């Protein structure tokens, strides 16, 4: 098994997700991410989805930071070639498309897959 660490960010004035409803947004995002990753892997466990909003600027702009952690088996990756690099790129593009529905413009800062036994706390 591998642990996926996905970090994304968005910014804007208007989000489909309200900063006051972060817990509900995290649950909805977790469900959507689970379905998306199940399309790419045979088995997936989404461990955590965290959403954090910055304070609004004077112009009403805010940053939104999204962190996702999931477990998956690289061997069960359904796309070819079955390499870590291709998997990270494919996951990043797919997650970006999904998150745009909730947050508007999204940038994927990183997608890192590491063997589960290397997990650090």
C-alpha positions as CSV (number, residue, x, y, z in Angstrom):
1,X,0.0,0.0,0.0
2,X,1.0,3.6,-0.6
3,X,0.0,6.7,1.2
4,X,-1.1,9.6,-1.1
5,X,-0.6,13.1,0.1
6,X,-2.4,15.6,-2.1
7,X,-2.1,19.4,-1.5
8,X,-4.2,21.9,-3.4
9,X,-5.1,25.5,-3.2
10,X,-7.7,27.9,-4.6
11,X,-8.4,31.6,-4.2
12,X,-11.3,33.8,-4.9
13,X,-14.2,35.7,-3.5
14,X,-17.0,33.2,-4.2
15,X,-16.7,29.5,-3.5
16,X,-19.4,26.8,-3.8
17,X,-18.2,25.9,-0.3
18,X,-18.8,28.4,2.4
19,X,-16.0,28.9,5.0
20,X,-18.6,28.6,7.7
21,X,-19.5,25.0,6.6
22,X,-16.1,23.5,6.4
23,X,-17.0,20.2,8.1
24,X,-19.8,19.5,5.6
25,X,-17.5,20.4,2.7
26,X,-14.9,18.0,4.0
27,X,-17.4,15.2,4.1
28,X,-18.7,15.9,0.7
29,X,-15.2,16.2,-0.7
30,X,-14.1,13.0,1.0
31,X,-17.0,11.1,-0.7
32,X,-16.3,12.6,-4.1
33,X,-12.5,11.9,-3.8
34,X,-13.3,8.3,-2.8
35,X,-15.4,7.8,-5.9
36,X,-12.8,9.4,-8.1
37,X,-9.9,7.4,-6.7
38,X,-11.9,4.1,-7.0
39,X,-12.1,4.8,-10.7
40,X,-8.3,4.8,-10.8
41,X,-7.5,2.1,-8.2
42,X,-9.1,-1.2,-7.2
43,X,-9.0,-0.4,-3.6
44,X,-8.8,3.0,-1.8
45,X,-9.1,4.3,1.7
46,X,-9.5,8.0,2.1
47,X,-8.0,8.8,5.5
48,X,-8.5,12.6,5.7
49,X,-9.7,15.6,3.8
50,X,-8.9,19.0,5.4
51,X,-10.1,22.3,4.1
52,X,-8.8,25.6,5.5
53,X,-9.8,29.1,4.5
54,X,-7.6,32.2,5.1
55,X,-9.2,35.4,6.4
56,X,-10.7,37.6,3.7
57,X,-8.6,40.4,2.4
58,X,-9.9,44.0,2.1
59,X,-10.9,43.1,-1.4
60,X,-12.8,40.0,-0.3
61,X,-10.2,37.6,-1.7
62,X,-9.5,34.4,0.3
63,X,-7.2,31.5,0.0
64,X,-8.5,28.0,0.4
65,X,-6.1,25.1,1.2
66,X,-7.1,21.5,0.6
67,X,-5.2,18.5,2.0
68,X,-6.1,15.0,1.1
69,X,-4.6,11.7,2.4
70,X,-5.6,8.4,1.1
71,X,-4.2,4.8,1.0
72,X,-4.0,2.9,-2.3
73,X,-2.2,0.1,-3.9
74,X,0.1,1.2,-6.7
75,X,-0.2,-2.3,-8.2
76,X,-4.0,-1.8,-8.5
77,X,-3.6,1.5,-10.6
78,X,-5.8,1.0,-13.6
79,X,-4.0,3.3,-16.0
80,X,-1.0,2.5,-18.2
81,X,1.9,2.8,-17.5
82,X,1.7,1.7,-13.9
83,X,4.5,3.9,-12.6
84,X,4.5,6.1,-9.5
85,X,5.2,9.2,-11.6
86,X,2.3,8.5,-14.0
87,X,0.0,7.7,-11.1
88,X,0.9,10.9,-9.3
89,X,0.3,13.0,-12.5
90,X,-3.0,11.2,-13.3
91,X,-4.3,11.6,-9.7
92,X,-3.3,15.3,-9.7
93,X,-5.2,16.1,-12.9
94,X,-8.3,14.1,-11.8
95,X,-8.4,15.7,-8.4
96,X,-7.9,19.2,-9.9
97,X,-10.9,18.7,-12.2
98,X,-13.0,17.5,-9.2
99,X,-12.0,20.3,-6.9
100,X,-12.8,22.9,-9.5
101,X,-16.4,22.0,-9.1
102,X,-16.4,23.1,-5.5
103,X,-13.7,25.8,-5.4
104,X,-13.3,27.3,-8.8
105,X,-9.7,27.8,-10.0
106,X,-7.6,25.1,-8.3
107,X,-3.9,24.5,-8.3
108,X,-2.5,21.2,-7.3
109,X,0.7,22.0,-5.3
110,X,1.8,18.4,-4.9
111,X,0.8,14.7,-5.2
112,X,3.2,12.4,-3.4
113,X,2.9,8.7,-3.1
114,X,5.0,7.0,-0.5
115,X,5.1,3.4,0.7
116,X,2.9,3.1,3.8
117,X,5.7,1.8,5.9
118,X,7.5,5.2,5.4
119,X,4.7,7.1,6.9
120,X,5.8,9.9,9.2
121,X,3.9,11.7,11.8
